[in-house]
């Protein structure tokens, strides 16, 4: 079992409050967790004040969105939008704005909670390489969190979110297993990447062979060199060829898109920036994008998309951008 970096500090009180707030909103919060929260809340005035500030912030969430809607309704927006038809302007309704702000805060709370649980994590735009005590190496992509649990029988990685690349040291008596809770990738000595998509998972193999299985069904497939497979909607899909150069370009600090829908590109770029890009005009979702972008400059990707597709953007803040 690896040891955490001793320089890492425990979460500050405001982060603890954010984590507790996120957890208490979850549908699967337990009575034991609620009891622990009450103990934490009552432990000090500082805890109580931090949590109360977080609760008030959430309650105030709708107000700024409503102000932005009023601004849009008054057509106090960039000139290109003022010339558009009422049909086009309707995409600026309040619901996407409220949703965008809510997504920003909700994602932040969820990320803090998972970071608190994890052995290792990265923030948006960050990468981290970890050398494990068995000789294996893990490279965490942007916005990723995972736990490492080694025993005499197996080497187990719990991927809480995000994407990792696993260069596994051979050991036939101790299989190396990566799971996101719904599916698992099992290897002995190989190299592969695993990406978590909520209840879905994608595995790409760049060396050796990996067995991918469902955690709740008797289904498993073998994935070989330059192949990939996805698990989604409770089933493992077909094994397909993988373009390793494109799929693992993030290790070189690149995002490569080859005729991808704009909606897919925006989702991917969002992983690398601290904030949210919202595509609020659904007519733009299927516009095709090709290009190579630097993961260290995700905002440059936004500028490139705007220029190439000749679409407009409204920056509500440094973190919230609307494309229309």
Secondary structure, DSSP 8 states (H G I E B T S, - for coil): -----TT-----HHHHHHHHHHHHHSTT--HHHHHHHHHHHHH-HHHHHHHHHHHHHHHTHHHHHHHHHHHHHTT-S-HHHHTS-HHHHGGG-HHHHHHHHHHHHHHHHHHHHHHHH-SEE--TT--EEEE-TTS-EEEE-SS-EEEEEE-SSEEEEEEEEEEEEEE----TTSEEEEE-SSEEEEESS-EEEEEEETTEEEEEEEES-EEEEESSSS-EEEE-TTEEEEEETTEE---EE--HHHHTGGGGTEEEEEEEEHHHHHHHHHTTSSSEEEE--GGGTT-EEEEEEETT-HHHHHHHHHHHHT--EEESSSSEEEE-
